[in-house]
Amino acid sequence: MWGFVGIMMIMGRRRMRRLRRPPAALPENPPSVTVLIPAKDEAERVRVCIQSVLAQDYPNFSVVTIDDRSTDNTGAILDQMALDSGGKVQSLHVPPGALPSGWLGKCHALHFGTRNVSNEWLLFVDSDVRLHPDALRAAVALALSRNYDAVSLMTALECHTFLEKLVLPLAAGAWSVMNTVSVTNDDNRPDSAYANGQFFLIRRSTYDAAGGHEAVRDQITEDVELARRMKREGTRVRLFLGSSFASTRMHATLGQMLRGWARIYSGTSRRRPWRILAVASFLLVCGFSAYPALAWSFASHNGRPWLIASLAHLLLMTLTLAGIYADSRNPRRSALLFPVGGGILLIILAFAIRWCITGRIEWRGTVFQQSDRPSPLPR
């Protein structure tokens, strides 16, 4: 089974590596792009994000920042950066208490930010993302050259601590296998669509036709639901590896990892826990069982065939895990600590299953009830 997982990951990665340097050439008059950055209590990181956006070498873009009812000095930082930008950045504020019933904060903030935008393309960027200077140019050039309606990038994981380096690549790898994200780029699979809201480039006309963020206003993984909605309507949505073009520091502490990844797992599964249960079962049966099997083979008097099989299984598992860590630019040797990293991943999966069952999610200090599907648009 580990060999199958490894082969599927290699094939999937190859399908998603279309974004490369040097990027495709832009037309003589490239389309206008508005970069929208929502931020809620992100005073520590939002400045770096905006600076990286302003450093883009794309010739025709503007920036809109949206302070989503922050309680720290995020709003003041956004206002100051707008003043310092010489008109390049517009700073908007969602007033406290202005979140309508039935909306989640990020969806409302992005809907709020796009109301008066008239540019041809929209790029949604999370406030903890850092872009390389050619990220926007490369994404737009690729979309235009291949006639894509939306391009989303899987950003590199910024892992600073031992815990981040151990858990985050494993959690991301398990999520990609669970959802077979490599087939998201197959236009013949309308129900298989994934996107990453950390970097999501969409034609304005496509965004409006899909209903925008109003159509997914109650979804905790609004990026995935928006991609699914667009793909079902026949638009060309693509998800590519963009680790050399953008990076994100997602979750630094164990608590953030538990809540953050449980939110992602339960949200993208639409509160259907079966795939999550399948991943947890695979870890238990094909992962943790390798160690007692190896110990039993050593202890058995006639266990030489079992010993060889157990060693081969453990080696193949370790090599596959090492590949997962290497893909995320983290130490391969972390694969040797699978009992620790895998154990934490099982706890994350348990959190996700619980949230699938109850629908009750706690995220960034807010508790809300998760819907299992997007609400219909009001008539």
C-alpha positions in Angstrom: 0.0 0.0 0.0 2.8 2.4 0.8 4.3 1.8 -2.7 0.9 2.6 -4.2 0.7 5.8 -2.2 4.2 6.8 -3.2 3.5 6.2 -6.9 0.2 8.1 -6.8 1.9 11.1 -5.1 4.7 11.1 -7.7 2.2 11.0 -10.6 0.0 13.7 -9.0 3.0 16.0 -8.4 4.0 15.7 -12.0 0.5 16.7 -13.2 0.6 19.8 -10.9 4.0 21.2 -11.9 3.0 23.3 -14.8 4.1 26.6 -13.1 7.8 27.0 -13.8 10.4 29.6 -14.5 10.8 31.3 -16.8 7.1 32.0 -16.9 5.1 32.3 -20.1 5.2 35.7 -21.8 2.6 38.3 -21.0 0.6 40.1 -23.8 1.6 43.6 -24.7 -1.2 45.0 -22.6 -1.6 42.6 -19.7 -5.0 42.5 -18.0 -5.6 44.5 -14.8 -5.5 42.6 -11.5 -6.8 43.5 -8.1 -5.1 41.7 -5.2 -7.4 41.4 -2.2 -5.9 40.7 1.2 -8.3 40.0 4.2 -6.8 40.3 7.6 -8.2 39.6 11.1 -5.8 40.2 14.0 -2.7 39.7 11.8 -0.6 42.6 13.0 2.5 40.4 13.4 2.5 39.2 9.8 0.3 41.3 7.5 3.0 43.9 6.8 5.4 41.3 5.3 2.5 40.0 3.1 1.6 43.4 1.7 5.3 44.3 1.1 5.7 41.1 -0.9 2.6 41.9 -2.9 3.8 45.5 -3.7 7.1 44.0 -4.8 5.4 42.1 -7.7 6.9 42.8 -11.1 3.5 42.7 -12.8 2.8 46.0 -14.7 -0.9 46.5 -14.0 -2.3 45.7 -10.6 -3.7 47.4 -7.5 -4.2 46.2 -3.9 -7.2 46.2 -1.6 -6.7 45.3 2.0 -9.7 44.4 4.2 -9.6 44.7 8.0 -12.1 42.1 9.2 -13.1 43.5 12.6 -9.6 43.1 14.1 -9.1 43.8 17.8 -5.4 44.4 17.6 -3.6 47.2 15.5 -4.1 45.4 12.2 -6.3 48.2 10.9 -3.8 50.9 11.8 -1.1 49.0 10.0 -3.2 48.6 6.9 -4.1 52.3 6.9 -0.5 53.4 7.2 0.7 51.0 4.4 -2.1 52.4 2.2 -0.8 56.0 2.9 2.8 55.0 2.2 1.9 53.2 -1.1 1.1 56.4 -2.9 -2.4 55.2 -4.0 -1.4 51.6 -4.9 -3.2 50.2 -1.8 -6.8 50.9 -0.7 -7.6 50.1 2.9 -11.1 49.0 3.8 -12.6 48.2 7.2 -15.5 45.9 8.1 -17.0 47.7 11.1 -17.4 45.8 14.4 -20.8 44.1 14.6 -21.2 44.3 10.8 -21.1 40.5 10.1 -24.5 39.6 8.6 -26.3 36.5 9.9 -25.4 33.3 8.0 -22.0 34.7 6.9 -18.5 33.6 8.0 -16.0 36.4 8.5 -13.5 35.8 5.7 -16.3 35.2 3.1 -17.9 38.5 4.1 -14.7 40.4 4.1 -13.8 39.3 0.6 -17.4 40.0 -0.6 -17.1 43.4 1.0 -13.7 44.0 -0.7 -14.8 43.1 -4.2 -17.9 45.2 -4.3 -16.4 48.2 -6.1 -13.5 46.4 -8.0 -13.7 46.6 -11.8 -10.4 45.0 -12.8 -10.4 42.0 -15.1 -8.8 39.5 -12.7 -9.0 39.1 -8.9 -6.2 37.6 -6.8 -7.1 36.5 -3.3 -4.1 36.3 -1.0 -4.2 35.4 2.7 -2.5 37.8 5.1 0.1 35.2 6.2 1.4 34.6 2.7 4.7 35.8 1.3 4.9 36.1 -2.5 8.1 36.0 -4.7 8.3 39.0 -7.0 7.3 37.0 -10.1 4.4 35.1 -8.6 1.6 37.2 -10.1 3.3 37.5 -13.5 3.8 33.8 -13.7 0.2 32.9 -12.7 -1.5 35.4 -15.0 0.8 34.5 -17.9 0.0 30.8 -17.4 -3.8 31.5 -17.2 -3.8 33.5 -20.3 -1.6 31.2 -22.4 -3.7 28.1 -21.5 -7.1 29.9 -21.3 -7.7 29.0 -17.6 -10.4 30.8 -15.8 -8.9 30.3 -12.3 -5.4 29.4 -11.1 -4.7 28.5 -7.5 -1.3 27.6 -6.0 -0.3 25.2 -3.3 2.3 27.4 -1.4 5.4 26.2 0.4 5.0 25.5 4.1 7.2 27.7 6.2 8.2 25.4 9.0 10.3 27.1 11.7 10.0 24.8 14.7 10.7 21.1 15.2 6.9 20.5 15.6 6.0 22.3 12.4 8.7 20.4 10.4 7.4 17.1 11.8 3.6 17.5 11.6 2.7 20.0 8.8 4.2 18.1 5.8 2.5 14.9 7.1 -0.8 16.6 7.5 -0.6 18.2 4.1 0.4 15.0 2.4 -2.4 13.1 4.1 -4.9 15.7 2.9 -3.7 15.6 -0.7 -3.9 11.7 -0.7 -7.3 11.7 1.0 -8.8 14.1 -1.6 -6.8 12.8 -4.7 -6.1 16.5 -5.5 -4.1 15.6 -8.6 -7.3 14.9 -10.5 -8.7 18.4 -9.7 -7.2 19.5 -13.0 -9.2 16.9 -15.0 -12.0 18.8 -16.7 -13.9 15.5 -17.0 -14.3 15.3 -13.3 -16.7 18.2 -12.4 -17.1 17.1 -8.8 -13.4 17.0 -8.1 -12.1 20.5 -7.6 -9.8 22.0 -5.0 -8.3 25.4 -4.5 -6.1 27.1 -2.0 -7.3 30.5 -0.7 -3.8 31.5 0.1 -3.3 32.2 -3.6 -6.4 32.1 -5.8 -6.4 34.0 -9.1 -9.9 34.2 -10.8 -11.3 36.1 -13.8 -13.7 38.7 -12.5 -16.4 37.5 -14.9 -16.0 33.9 -13.8 -16.1 34.9 -10.1 -19.4 36.8 -10.7 -21.0 34.0 -12.7 -20.3 31.6 -9.8 -21.9 33.9 -7.3 -18.7 35.1 -5.7 -18.2 34.6 -2.0 -21.8 35.2 -1.4 -22.5 31.8 -2.9 -20.2 30.1 -0.3 -20.8 32.6 2.5 -21.3 29.9 5.2 -18.5 27.5 4.2 -15.4 27.2 6.4 -13.4 26.1 3.3 -14.8 28.7 1.0 -11.9 28.4 -1.5 -12.6 24.7 -2.2 -16.4 25.3 -2.5 -15.9 28.2 -4.9 -13.6 26.1 -7.1 -16.2 23.3 -7.1 -19.0 25.7 -8.0 -17.0 27.1 -10.9 -15.9 23.8 -12.2 -19.4 22.4 -12.2 -20.4 25.3 -14.4 -17.8 24.3 -17.0 -15.0 26.8 -16.2 -11.4 25.8 -16.4 -10.0 25.7 -12.8 -6.5 24.7 -12.1 -4.5 23.9 -8.9 -0.7 23.9 -9.2 2.3 23.5 -7.0 3.7 26.9 -6.4 6.2 26.3 -3.6 8.9 28.3 -5.5 6.5 31.3 -6.0 4.8 31.7 -2.6 5.1 30.5 1.0 2.9 30.5 4.1 3.4 29.9 7.8 0.1 28.2 8.6 0.1 26.9 12.2 2.9 27.3 14.6 1.6 25.7 17.8 0.0 22.3 18.5 -3.3 23.9 19.3 -3.3 25.8 16.0 -2.5 22.6 14.1 -5.3 20.6 15.8 -7.9 23.3 15.1 -6.5 24.4 11.7 -6.1 21.1 10.1 -9.3 19.7 11.6 -11.1 22.6 10.0 -9.5 21.9 6.6 -10.2 18.1 6.8 -13.9 18.5 7.9 -14.6 21.5 5.6 -13.3 19.9 2.4 -15.1 16.7 3.2 -18.4 18.6 3.7 -18.8 16.9 7.1 -18.7 13.5 5.6 -16.1 11.7 7.7 -15.6 8.6 5.6 -12.4 9.6 3.8 -11.0 10.9 7.1 -11.8 7.6 8.7 -10.1 5.8 5.8 -6.9 7.8 6.3 -6.9 7.1 10.0 -7.5 3.4 9.4 -4.6 3.4 6.9 -2.3 5.0 9.4 -3.2 2.4 12.0 -3.1 -0.7 9.8 -0.3 0.1 7.4 1.7 2.5 9.6 1.7 1.8 13.3 1.3 -1.9 12.8 4.7 -2.1 11.2 6.5 -1.8 14.5 4.8 -4.6 16.5 5.0 -6.8 13.4 8.8 -6.2 13.2 9.1 -6.9 16.9 7.1 -10.1 16.6 9.3 -11.2 13.7 12.5 -10.8 15.7 11.0 -12.7 18.6 9.6 -15.6 16.5 11.8 -18.7 16.1 10.5 -19.4 12.6 9.8 -15.8 11.6 12.5 -15.2 9.0 10.1 -14.7 6.1 8.0 -12.4 8.3 11.1 -10.5 9.3 12.1 -9.9 5.7 8.5 -8.8 4.9 8.3 -6.5 7.9 11.7 -4.9 7.1 10.6 -4.4 3.5 7.3 -2.8 4.6 9.1 -0.5 7.1 11.6 0.5 4.5 9.0 1.3 1.9 6.9 3.3 4.4 10.0 5.3 5.5 11.0 6.1 1.9 7.5 7.2 1.0 7.3 9.4 4.1 10.8 10.8 3.4 9.5 11.8 -0.1 6.6 13.7 1.5 9.0 15.6 3.8 11.4 16.3 0.9 8.6 17.7 -1.3 7.8 20.3 1.4 11.5 21.1 1.7 11.8 19.6 5.2 14.4 17.1 6.5 13.9 13.6 5.1 15.0 12.2 8.5 11.7 13.3 10.0 10.2 10.2 8.4 12.1 8.2 11.2 9.9 9.9 13.8 6.6 8.7 12.2 5.3 7.3 15.6 5.3 10.9 16.9 4.2 12.7 13.8 1.7 10.1 12.9 0.3 10.0 16.4 -0.3 13.8 16.3 -1.9 13.4 12.9 -4.3 10.8 14.3 -5.3 13.3 17.0 -6.0 15.9 14.3 -8.1 13.4 12.3 -10.0 12.6 15.5 -10.7 16.3 15.9 -11.9 16.5 12.3 -14.2 13.5 12.7 -15.7 15.1 15.8 -16.3 18.3 13.9 -17.9 16.4 11.0 -20.3 14.8 13.4 -21.2 17.9 15.5 -20.7 20.6 12.9 -19.4 22.8 15.8 -16.0 24.4 14.9 -13.8 26.7 17.0 -11.5 28.9 14.9 -9.6 32.0 15.9 -11.6 32.4 19.0 -14.9 32.1 17.3 -17.3 29.2 17.7 -19.8 28.6 14.9 -21.9 25.8 13.4 -20.6 24.4 10.2 -22.9 23.8 7.2 -22.6 20.7 5.2 -23.1 22.4 1.8 -23.3 26.0 0.4 -26.5 27.8 1.0 -28.5 28.7 -2.2 -28.2 32.3 -3.3 -31.1 34.6 -2.3 -33.5 35.3 -5.2 
